[in-house]
């Protein structure tokens, strides 16, 4: 029972650490670019896109498709970057522990 209480306290501390980290991760900003910097996306850790910048050279009325592809590539890369960063940071707190339903 004393060992069990220690485990429960440790789990509660870990959950608190995870909640604090998640709040910090949600606010962290990442800037990702595509097309050699022609399209830049700024995304927060909660996956909210807060800025999208287009280099004027990439805005060609006769080639909208390339611009669309670059925007999609930048947004997709931004989401992957956030997911990877968040998972790596969370793994530091949990030490790889994965108990379904616990957190």
VENKA-V448031 format. One record per residue. N is the residue number from 1. RES is the residue in one small letter. SS is DSSP state (~ for helix, > for strand, _ for the rest). NEAR is the number of other C-alpha atoms within 10 Angstrom. D_FIRST is the distance of its C-alpha to the first C-alpha in Angstrom with 2 decimals. Layout:
N RES SS NEAR D_FIRST
N RES SS NEAR D_FIRST
//
This chain:
1 x _ 6 0.00
2 x ~ 7 3.82
3 x ~ 8 5.30
4 x ~ 9 4.76
5 x ~ 10 6.13
6 x ~ 11 8.59
7 x ~ 12 9.58
8 x ~ 12 10.27
9 x ~ 12 12.21
10 x ~ 12 13.98
11 x ~ 15 14.94
12 x ~ 14 16.21
13 x ~ 12 18.16
14 x ~ 15 19.58
15 x ~ 16 20.70
16 x ~ 13 22.33
17 x ~ 15 24.01
18 x ~ 19 25.24
19 x ~ 14 26.67
20 x ~ 11 28.43
21 x ~ 15 29.76
22 x ~ 17 30.98
23 x ~ 13 32.88
24 x ~ 13 34.49
25 x ~ 19 35.32
26 x ~ 16 36.92
27 x ~ 14 39.33
28 x _ 15 40.25
29 x > 17 43.82
30 x > 18 45.14
31 x > 17 48.86
32 x > 20 50.03
33 x > 21 53.64
34 x > 19 55.73
35 x _ 16 59.34
36 x _ 8 59.46
37 x _ 15 58.34
38 x _ 18 60.62
39 x > 23 57.70
40 x > 22 54.74
41 x > 25 51.64
42 x > 19 49.19
43 x > 24 45.89
44 x > 20 42.72
45 x _ 22 39.28
46 x _ 18 38.91
47 x _ 20 41.99
48 x _ 13 44.39
49 x > 17 47.76
50 x > 12 49.17
51 x > 11 52.36
52 x > 16 54.72
53 x > 13 57.67
54 x > 17 60.64
55 x _ 11 63.20
56 x ~ 9 66.60
57 x ~ 7 67.91
58 x ~ 16 65.55
59 x _ 14 66.88
60 x _ 11 69.77
61 x _ 8 71.04
62 x _ 7 72.43
63 x _ 10 69.09
64 x ~ 11 66.36
65 x ~ 11 64.57
66 x ~ 14 63.76
67 x ~ 18 62.35
68 x ~ 13 60.19
69 x ~ 13 58.91
70 x ~ 21 58.10
71 x ~ 22 56.20
72 x ~ 14 54.18
73 x ~ 17 53.47
74 x ~ 24 52.38
75 x ~ 23 50.10
76 x ~ 13 48.50
77 x ~ 16 47.98
78 x ~ 25 46.50
79 x ~ 21 43.92
80 x ~ 13 43.03
81 x ~ 18 42.76
82 x ~ 22 40.41
83 x ~ 14 38.18
84 x ~ 12 38.06
85 x ~ 15 37.43
86 x ~ 19 34.67
87 x ~ 13 32.91
88 x ~ 13 33.24
89 x ~ 15 31.91
90 x ~ 18 28.92
91 x ~ 14 28.16
92 x ~ 11 27.97
93 x ~ 14 25.09
94 x ~ 15 23.17
95 x _ 10 24.24
96 x _ 11 25.35
97 x _ 9 22.00
98 x _ 10 23.01
99 x _ 8 20.53
100 x _ 6 22.76
101 x _ 5 22.05
102 x _ 8 19.37
103 x _ 12 22.02
//
